[in-house]
Amino acid sequence: MALMLISTLIVAALLAAPSPHHKYGLTEAMPRLDGTIRIASYNMLNYFDQANDPSLEGEYDDFGTNPGPTSDERCQELADAIRAMDADIIGLEEVESLEAITSFRDKYLADMGYDYVASEDVGYYRGCEQSLLSRFPITKTKTWPEADLTKVNRTGGGWDEIPADADQISFQRSPLFATVQTPSGYELSLFTLHHKAGRNRWHREAEALQIMDYVADLQKLDPDHNIIILGDFNAQPWDRSMQVYRDGGMVDSMTLRTDLGHGYASPLRQTHTSGRVIDFLLLNHAAIGELVSGSGFVKGTSAEDYDWRNDPIPSGYASDHYPIAIDLVPREGAGATVAATPWPREAMRTALAASKVERSTPKSAASAPKPQSKPAAPAGDGAFVASKRSKVFHTATCGSVKKISDHNVVEFASIAEAEEAGKRPCKRCKPGG
């Protein structure tokens, strides 16, 4: 009996231990706070159910290999991540359909209290959409798959050029709008979105501008309307599309921490296995009053590297994104009445140890002869350059590099290395395209 008990405890400990591939986020979800509701977002990485959809035949066949049905093993990993978050409302991205997410809920999350589900076609040719699971009634939903984004107002500068042949622009995936009401009568409207991926920054900018037009319309009708925009933004904090939201008054709730030692460059803040911050929970001026400051966190899962183009998803791998969450007090302006729990050192240690930031050291004038004229950049293909005094990094050939004094030069071998050091891309030379 004693031996069996010991074996059971060992198995339980192994199951509770973080993945050996854990790199980013906390190893465990933060505990729930009394008197709050939890809002979360999670990209489920091509979640397709086991039922064949005849409308998705051909190149993106949901029952083929691109991506094909999600295995039961990975469904369980996804469910474990969602269970750990214990969110009252969770926006989900890359979900096949209402039928698919309802089936997933019934099979893997049956005891979680998600009695309310929203998921609508968003006009994406691959058959993915956004969904919402909620413990509170969903009173309203809407999508805009046919929205004309050519009419958005791109005032100011810094925009990416729209291709000459882009005469018709719409959402690649319309946001899913939903209004939720708690038993106490607190109302919250959410835009669950998944911006266009890749180098199409101009498209993300247009999508962001259109979404902020919808937000502005809601706020004109009711200035105190509580609004959250959440999901996979496919953009980092300094990108122009993210500035659209900031200019519109949306606040990145994850930045409102008392522990400012863990900013965007920290492995505890990365939301994607590539080491980037691209998932957000943005709150408008009304909803920010209910936020428990410092409650935001990223729950890390396995970040195992694999060839996603050719190899099957590894065992224990849930998604290339990690779930994020915040806590709100569902009473107008009552966020300050609850104090957030500090991140436990144990939950932070694995990511901090696995993803140490290594900063380059500027060349010493004594170790190399000083050139007669300053080169445009350090030698080596793909080198990136920054000043110790600046938060911006540049390509090797950027004209701004010439203005950096020798003793302030910092070199990086890759964009990832520069970003891990807390630098953001130069808007002039646009490292990475």
C-alpha positions in Angstrom: 0.0 0.0 0.0 2.8 2.4 0.9 4.7 1.6 -2.3 1.5 2.2 -4.3 1.0 5.6 -2.6 4.6 6.6 -3.3 4.2 5.6 -7.0 1.0 7.6 -7.2 2.7 10.7 -5.7 5.6 10.4 -8.1 3.3 10.2 -11.1 1.3 13.2 -9.9 4.5 15.2 -9.4 5.6 14.4 -12.9 2.3 15.4 -14.4 2.4 18.7 -12.4 6.0 19.5 -13.4 6.6 22.0 -16.1 7.5 20.8 -19.6 11.2 20.2 -20.2 10.7 22.6 -23.1 9.2 25.4 -21.1 10.7 28.7 -22.2 8.2 31.5 -21.7 5.5 32.5 -19.2 4.8 31.2 -15.7 4.9 27.5 -15.1 1.6 27.7 -13.3 -1.5 29.9 -13.6 -2.0 32.5 -10.9 -4.7 31.7 -8.3 -8.1 33.2 -8.6 -8.9 36.3 -6.6 -12.1 36.5 -4.5 -14.6 39.0 -5.9 -13.2 39.0 -9.4 -13.9 37.6 -12.9 -11.0 36.3 -15.1 -10.8 37.2 -18.8 -8.4 35.2 -21.0 -7.3 34.7 -24.6 -5.8 31.7 -26.3 -4.8 30.8 -29.9 -5.6 27.1 -30.2 -3.4 26.6 -33.3 -5.6 25.2 -36.1 -8.2 23.4 -33.9 -10.2 21.3 -36.3 -12.6 18.6 -35.0 -12.9 15.0 -36.1 -16.0 15.6 -38.3 -15.5 16.1 -42.1 -16.7 19.5 -43.4 -17.5 19.1 -47.2 -17.2 22.8 -47.7 -13.5 22.7 -46.8 -12.3 20.3 -49.5 -9.2 20.9 -51.6 -6.0 22.7 -50.5 -7.2 23.4 -47.0 -9.2 20.2 -46.4 -10.2 20.0 -42.7 -10.0 16.2 -43.0 -6.7 16.1 -44.9 -3.3 17.0 -43.7 -3.3 20.8 -44.0 -3.9 20.9 -41.1 -6.3 18.0 -40.7 -8.2 17.0 -37.5 -6.7 17.8 -34.2 -5.5 14.7 -32.4 -7.1 13.6 -29.1 -3.7 14.0 -27.4 -3.4 17.6 -28.4 -7.0 18.3 -27.5 -6.2 17.2 -24.0 -3.1 19.5 -23.9 -5.3 22.4 -25.1 -7.9 21.6 -22.5 -5.3 21.3 -19.7 -4.1 24.8 -20.6 -7.6 26.2 -20.6 -8.5 24.4 -17.3 -5.4 25.8 -15.7 -6.4 29.4 -16.6 -9.9 28.9 -15.0 -11.2 32.0 -16.9 -14.8 33.0 -16.7 -14.6 34.4 -20.3 -12.0 33.2 -22.8 -11.6 34.3 -26.3 -10.2 31.6 -28.6 -8.6 31.9 -32.0 -8.1 29.4 -34.9 -11.2 27.4 -34.2 -13.0 25.6 -37.0 -16.6 26.3 -36.1 -19.3 26.6 -33.5 -19.9 22.9 -33.8 -16.2 22.2 -33.3 -15.8 24.3 -30.2 -19.1 23.1 -28.7 -17.9 19.5 -29.1 -14.6 20.4 -27.6 -16.3 22.0 -24.6 -18.6 19.0 -24.1 -15.8 16.4 -24.3 -12.9 18.1 -22.6 -14.3 21.0 -20.5 -17.7 19.6 -19.4 -17.3 20.6 -15.8 -15.9 24.1 -16.3 -19.2 25.9 -16.4 -18.9 27.2 -20.0 -22.7 27.2 -20.6 -22.5 29.9 -23.2 -20.6 29.7 -26.5 -20.3 32.1 -29.4 -18.5 31.3 -32.7 -19.4 32.7 -36.1 -18.1 32.4 -39.7 -15.6 35.3 -40.2 -15.0 34.9 -43.9 -11.6 33.2 -43.8 -10.9 30.8 -46.7 -9.1 28.3 -44.4 -12.2 27.8 -42.3 -10.9 29.2 -39.0 -12.7 31.7 -36.8 -12.8 33.2 -33.4 -14.8 31.7 -30.5 -15.9 32.7 -27.0 -16.5 30.5 -24.0 -18.3 32.1 -21.1 -19.8 31.3 -17.7 -22.1 34.3 -18.1 -24.9 34.9 -20.6 -23.8 36.2 -24.1 -26.4 38.7 -25.0 -25.2 39.9 -28.4 -22.8 38.8 -31.1 -21.7 40.3 -34.5 -19.1 39.9 -37.2 -18.1 42.0 -40.3 -16.8 39.6 -42.9 -17.7 41.9 -45.8 -16.4 45.2 -44.2 -14.7 47.5 -46.7 -11.4 48.5 -45.2 -10.4 50.9 -48.1 -12.5 53.6 -46.4 -10.5 53.7 -43.1 -8.8 57.0 -42.3 -5.0 56.8 -42.3 -4.2 60.2 -40.8 -0.7 61.0 -39.6 2.5 59.2 -40.7 4.3 55.9 -40.2 1.9 53.8 -42.2 3.1 50.9 -44.5 2.4 51.5 -48.1 -0.7 49.7 -49.5 0.0 47.7 -52.6 -1.2 49.3 -55.8 -3.3 46.2 -56.7 -5.1 46.2 -53.3 -8.3 47.8 -54.6 -10.5 45.5 -52.3 -9.5 45.2 -48.7 -11.5 43.3 -46.0 -10.8 41.6 -42.8 -8.9 38.3 -43.4 -10.8 37.1 -40.3 -13.5 39.5 -39.0 -13.4 40.1 -35.3 -16.0 38.4 -33.2 -18.0 40.9 -31.2 -19.9 39.7 -28.1 -21.5 41.3 -25.1 -21.5 39.4 -21.8 -23.5 40.2 -18.7 -22.7 38.9 -15.2 -25.4 37.9 -12.7 -24.8 41.3 -10.9 -25.6 43.1 -14.1 -22.1 44.1 -15.1 -21.8 44.3 -18.9 -18.7 43.8 -20.9 -18.2 43.9 -24.7 -15.4 42.0 -26.2 -13.8 42.0 -29.7 -12.0 38.7 -30.1 -9.6 39.1 -33.1 -6.9 37.4 -35.1 -5.1 39.9 -37.3 -3.6 38.9 -40.6 -0.2 37.3 -40.2 3.0 37.7 -42.2 4.6 40.8 -43.6 1.3 42.4 -44.4 1.6 45.2 -41.9 -0.5 47.6 -44.0 -3.4 45.1 -43.8 -3.1 44.8 -40.0 -3.1 48.6 -39.8 -6.3 48.8 -41.9 -7.9 46.1 -39.7 -7.0 47.9 -36.5 -8.3 51.2 -37.8 -11.7 49.6 -38.7 -12.0 47.9 -35.3 -11.3 51.2 -33.6 -14.1 52.8 -35.7 -16.4 50.2 -34.2 -15.2 51.0 -30.7 -15.7 54.7 -31.3 -19.3 54.1 -32.4 -20.0 52.1 -29.2 -18.5 54.8 -27.1 -20.5 57.5 -28.8 -23.7 55.7 -27.8 -22.4 55.1 -24.3 -19.1 56.7 -23.1 -19.0 54.3 -20.2 -19.3 51.2 -22.3 -16.8 48.6 -21.0 -14.8 47.2 -23.9 -11.9 44.7 -24.3 -10.1 43.9 -27.5 -8.3 40.6 -27.1 -6.6 37.9 -29.2 -3.7 37.3 -31.6 -2.6 40.7 -33.0 0.3 39.2 -35.0 2.1 42.4 -34.1 4.5 43.5 -31.4 3.9 46.4 -29.1 5.9 49.0 -31.1 4.2 48.2 -34.5 2.0 50.8 -36.2 -1.1 48.7 -35.9 -0.7 48.5 -32.1 -0.3 52.3 -32.1 -3.7 52.6 -33.6 -5.2 51.0 -30.5 -3.2 53.2 -28.2 -4.2 56.3 -30.1 -7.8 55.2 -29.7 -7.4 55.1 -25.9 -7.0 51.3 -25.5 -4.5 50.3 -22.7 -2.4 47.1 -22.7 -3.6 45.6 -19.4 -0.5 43.4 -19.2 1.8 46.4 -18.7 0.0 47.6 -15.6 2.2 45.7 -13.1 3.9 47.0 -10.0 6.9 44.8 -10.9 8.3 46.7 -13.8 11.4 44.5 -14.0 9.6 42.2 -16.4 8.8 44.2 -19.5 8.2 43.1 -23.1 11.7 41.7 -23.4 11.3 39.3 -20.4 10.6 35.6 -21.1 7.8 35.9 -18.6 5.9 38.2 -21.0 6.4 36.3 -24.3 3.2 34.9 -25.7 4.5 33.0 -28.7 7.0 30.2 -29.1 9.1 32.4 -31.3 9.9 34.6 -28.3 7.5 37.5 -29.3 4.8 39.4 -27.6 1.8 39.2 -30.1 -1.2 38.4 -27.9 -2.9 41.2 -25.9 -5.8 42.1 -23.7 -6.6 45.8 -24.4 -9.0 47.7 -22.2 -10.8 51.0 -22.9 -11.0 53.9 -20.4 -14.2 52.5 -18.9 -13.1 48.9 -18.4 -9.7 49.9 -17.1 -11.3 51.0 -13.8 -12.3 47.4 -13.0 -8.8 45.9 -13.8 -6.9 44.5 -10.8 -3.6 46.1 -11.5 -0.8 43.5 -11.8 -3.1 40.6 -12.2 -2.0 39.9 -15.8 0.1 36.8 -16.6 1.1 34.4 -19.4 0.8 30.7 -18.7 3.6 28.9 -20.5 3.2 25.5 -22.1 5.6 23.3 -24.0 7.7 25.4 -26.4 9.5 22.5 -28.1 11.1 23.4 -31.4 10.0 21.4 -34.4 9.7 21.7 -38.2 6.1 22.7 -38.3 6.1 22.5 -42.1 7.1 18.8 -42.3 6.9 17.2 -38.9 3.9 16.2 -36.7 3.2 18.3 -33.6 5.3 16.8 -30.7 3.7 15.1 -27.8 2.8 17.5 -25.0 2.7 20.5 -27.4 -0.6 22.3 -27.1 -0.1 25.4 -29.3 2.5 27.9 -30.6 0.8 30.5 -28.5 0.4 30.7 -24.7 -2.8 31.7 -22.9 -2.9 35.1 -21.2 -5.3 36.4 -18.6 -6.3 39.3 -16.3 -8.7 39.7 -13.4 -11.5 42.3 -13.2 -13.7 43.4 -10.3 -17.2 43.3 -11.9 -18.3 46.6 -10.4 -17.8 50.0 -12.0 -14.5 51.5 -11.0 -13.8 48.9 -8.3 -10.5 47.4 -9.6 -8.5 49.0 -6.9 -10.5 47.2 -4.1 -8.6 44.0 -4.8 -4.9 43.5 -4.7 -3.1 41.1 -7.1 -1.0 38.3 -5.9 2.7 38.7 -6.8 4.1 36.2 -9.3 5.6 33.3 -7.3 9.4 32.9 -7.7 9.1 29.2 -8.3 6.6 29.8 -11.2 9.0 32.3 -12.7 12.3 30.5 -12.3 12.1 28.0 -15.2 11.4 30.6 -17.9 14.0 33.0 -16.5 16.6 30.2 -16.4 15.8 28.9 -19.9 15.7 32.2 -21.7 18.5 34.3 -20.3 19.0 37.6 -22.2 22.5 37.9 -23.6 23.6 41.4 -24.4 26.3 42.1 -26.9 29.4 44.0 -25.7 30.6 46.9 -27.8 34.0 46.6 -29.3 36.8 48.0 -27.3 38.9 50.7 -29.0 42.0 49.1 -27.4 41.3 45.7 -29.0 41.1 46.9 -32.6 42.5 49.7 -34.7 40.1 52.6 -35.1 39.0 53.0 -38.7 39.7 56.2 -40.4 36.1 56.6 -41.4 33.1 55.0 -39.5 31.6 52.1 -41.5 27.8 52.1 -42.0 27.6 48.9 -39.9 29.6 46.1 -38.4 30.9 43.3 -40.6 28.8 40.2 -41.2 25.7 39.3 -43.1 22.5 40.0 -41.2 24.1 42.1 -38.4 21.9 44.5 -36.5 23.0 47.5 -34.6 21.8 49.7 -31.8 23.0 52.3 -29.4 23.3 51.5 -25.7 21.3 54.7 -25.1 18.5 53.9 -27.5 15.6 51.4 -27.5 15.7 51.1 -31.3 17.8 48.7 -33.4 18.7 49.1 -37.1 19.8 47.0 -40.1 23.5 47.0 -40.9 23.0 49.5 -43.7 20.7 52.0 -42.0 21.9 55.6 -42.3 21.1 56.1 -38.6 24.0 53.8 -37.6 26.5 56.4 -38.7 25.2 58.7 -35.9 26.0 56.2 -33.1 29.3 56.9 -31.4 31.8 54.1 -31.3 31.6 53.6 -27.5 27.8 53.3 -27.6 27.6 50.6 -30.4 25.9 47.3 -29.6 25.7 44.5 -32.2 23.2 41.7 -32.5 23.4 38.6 -34.6 19.6 38.4 -35.1 16.4 40.3 -34.7 15.4 37.9 -31.9 18.6 38.7 -30.0 17.9 42.5 -30.4 14.3 42.1 -29.3 15.3 40.0 -26.3 17.6 42.9 -25.3 14.6 45.2 -25.2 15.1 46.9 -28.5 12.4 47.6 -31.1 12.8 47.8 -34.9 13.7 51.1 -36.5 10.8 52.6 -38.5 13.2 53.9 -41.1 15.0 50.8 -42.1 12.4 48.3 -40.9 14.5 45.3 -39.8 12.8 42.0 -40.9 10.8 43.7 -43.6 
